């Protein structure tokens, strides 16, 4: 149960960090309304929705162990000083997940040999951050990778993609879960990045197993 709490609390914090990063870069880029909306805080109530921010991401964690940010900040992109800032706003979220993964990986180097207590939870949380980075950089809506590319697309094409975005999103997850080579490719990238950060995969796997305590 300790692992479940560590992962849940850590994930809510990372959700706030992800959305705060979007808002901070938007503020620096010219959209000062994010301050009035209360986005420049770490208050999870500003970013979370009980279904989309908590239940849906938890469902994804249970089903596939994928880190799915569920919050959202509403940026008035027309206030930003150019397309470069619009792209930077989108990339700020995944970058925050990457930085948190790097920090957790560094902390995990000091984990004791027995790996008890909070350490398995931190290991699994680190892997979730990496999976969130890879998932969010996909260049399709509603992910941040598409948000970074969208300013370079014609408005007509962006409108067409927007109309089909719900189907695109559903298609991405159906393919990710049901097409084995796509699923394998996704996790190969995640584990490759984990190896590059020297994650202790014994703790990661232990954390994943303990997180799903109901299957013990």
C-alpha positions in Angstrom: 0.0 0.0 0.0 2.9 2.3 0.7 4.0 2.1 -2.9 0.5 2.9 -4.2 0.4 6.0 -2.0 3.9 7.1 -3.1 3.0 6.7 -6.8 -0.4 8.3 -6.5 0.9 11.4 -4.6 4.0 11.6 -6.8 1.9 11.4 -9.9 -0.4 14.2 -8.7 2.7 16.3 -8.0 4.1 15.6 -11.5 0.7 16.5 -13.0 0.9 19.9 -11.3 4.5 20.4 -12.3 3.7 19.5 -15.9 0.8 22.0 -16.1 2.7 24.6 -14.1 5.5 24.4 -16.7 3.1 25.0 -19.6 1.6 28.0 -17.7 5.0 29.5 -16.7 6.3 29.4 -20.3 3.0 30.8 -21.5 3.4 33.6 -19.0 6.9 34.4 -20.1 5.7 34.3 -23.7 3.0 36.9 -23.2 -0.1 35.2 -21.9 -0.3 36.9 -18.6 -3.9 35.6 -18.1 -2.5 32.3 -16.7 -1.6 34.2 -13.5 -5.2 35.4 -13.1 -6.5 31.8 -13.7 -4.3 30.6 -10.8 -2.1 28.4 -13.0 1.1 29.7 -11.6 0.7 27.6 -8.4 1.2 24.0 -7.4 -2.5 23.8 -6.2 -3.8 20.5 -7.8 -7.3 21.9 -7.6 -6.4 24.3 -10.4 -5.3 21.5 -12.7 -7.3 18.5 -11.8 -10.7 17.1 -12.7 -11.9 14.1 -10.7 -12.5 12.0 -13.8 -10.0 13.2 -16.4 -7.2 14.1 -14.1 -7.5 11.3 -11.5 -9.7 8.4 -12.6 -8.6 8.2 -16.2 -4.8 8.4 -15.5 -5.2 5.8 -12.7 -7.0 3.6 -15.1 -4.1 3.9 -17.6 -1.7 3.1 -14.8 -3.6 0.0 -13.8 -4.1 -1.2 -17.4 -0.8 -0.5 -18.9 1.5 1.4 -16.5 1.6 4.4 -18.8 2.0 7.9 -17.4 -0.9 9.9 -18.8 -1.1 13.5 -17.6 -4.7 14.3 -17.1 -4.7 18.0 -16.2 -5.1 20.9 -18.6 -4.3 24.6 -18.7 -6.1 26.9 -21.1 -3.6 29.1 -22.9 -4.7 32.0 -25.0 -2.2 31.4 -27.7 -3.0 34.5 -29.6 -1.4 36.5 -26.8 1.9 34.7 -27.2 4.8 36.5 -28.9 5.2 34.2 -32.0 5.0 30.6 -33.0 8.2 29.8 -31.3 6.6 30.5 -27.9 3.6 28.4 -28.8 5.8 25.5 -29.5 7.9 26.2 -26.3 4.7 26.1 -24.2 3.8 22.7 -25.5 7.3 21.3 -24.9 7.6 22.7 -21.4 5.3 20.0 -20.0 7.2 16.9 -21.2 10.5 18.6 -20.3 9.3 18.9 -16.7 8.6 15.2 -16.7 12.0 14.5 -18.0 13.7 16.7 -15.4 11.7 15.0 -12.7 12.7 11.6 -14.1 16.4 12.7 -14.0 16.0 13.9 -10.4 14.3 10.6 -9.3 17.0 8.6 -11.1 19.7 10.5 -9.2 17.9 10.0 -5.8 17.5 6.2 -6.6 21.2 5.8 -6.8 21.2 6.1 -3.0 18.5 3.4 -2.5 19.5 0.8 0.1 20.3 -2.8 -1.0 17.0 -4.2 0.4 15.0 -1.6 -1.6 12.1 -1.4 0.9 9.9 1.5 2.1 9.3 4.2 -0.5 12.1 3.2 -2.9 10.1 0.8 -5.1 7.4 3.5 -5.5 10.0 6.1 -6.5 11.4 3.6 -9.0 8.1 3.0 -10.7 7.3 6.7 -10.5 10.5 7.5 -12.4 9.6 5.1 -15.1 6.1 6.7 -15.3 7.7 10.1 -15.9 9.7 8.6 -18.8 6.6 7.0 -20.3 4.9 10.4 -20.0 7.7 12.1 -21.9 7.6 9.5 -24.8 3.8 9.5 -24.9 3.5 13.3 -24.8 6.0 13.8 -27.6 3.9 11.8 -30.1 3.2 14.3 -33.0 -0.6 13.7 -32.9 -3.4 15.4 -30.9 -3.9 15.8 -28.1 -0.3 15.3 -27.1 2.3 18.0 -26.7 4.4 16.8 -29.6 1.6 17.8 -31.9 1.2 21.1 -30.0 4.8 21.9 -30.7 4.4 21.2 -34.5 0.9 22.7 -34.9 2.2 26.4 -35.2 4.0 25.3 -38.4 0.9 23.8 -40.0 -1.6 25.7 -42.1 -4.8 26.8 -40.3 -6.8 24.7 -42.7 -4.9 21.6 -41.9 -5.1 22.3 -38.2 -8.8 22.7 -38.4 -9.1 19.3 -40.2 -7.0 17.6 -37.6 -9.0 19.3 -34.8 -12.2 17.8 -36.2 -10.7 14.3 -36.2 -8.7 14.7 -33.0 -11.0 12.4 -30.9 -10.7 9.6 -33.4 -7.0 10.1 -33.7 -6.6 9.9 -29.9 -8.7 6.8 -29.7 -6.8 5.2 -32.6 -3.4 5.9 -30.9 -4.3 4.1 -27.8 -6.0 1.2 -29.6 -2.9 0.7 -31.7 -0.6 1.2 -28.7 -2.4 -1.5 -26.7 -3.3 -3.9 -29.5 -0.5 -3.8 -32.1 2.4 -5.6 -30.5 5.3 -4.2 -32.4 4.1 -0.6 -31.7 3.7 -1.5 -28.0 7.1 -3.0 -28.0 8.7 -0.1 -29.8 7.1 2.3 -27.2 8.4 0.4 -24.2 11.8 -0.1 -25.9 12.2 3.6 -26.1 11.0 4.1 -22.5 13.4 1.4 -21.1 16.3 2.7 -23.3 15.8 6.1 -21.7 15.6 4.5 -18.3 18.9 2.7 -18.9 20.4 6.0 -20.1 19.4 7.5 -16.7 20.7 4.4 -14.9 17.4 3.5 -13.3 17.6 0.5 -11.0 15.1 -1.7 -12.8 14.9 -4.2 -10.0 13.2 -1.4 -7.9 11.1 -0.3 -10.9 9.7 -3.7 -11.4 9.2 -4.2 -7.7 7.4 -0.9 -7.6 5.2 -1.9 -10.5 4.2 -5.2 -8.8 3.6 -3.5 -5.4 1.5 -0.7 -7.0 -0.9 -3.3 -8.3 -1.3 -4.7 -4.8 -4.7 -6.1 -5.5 -3.2 -8.7 -7.8 -0.8 -10.1 -5.2 
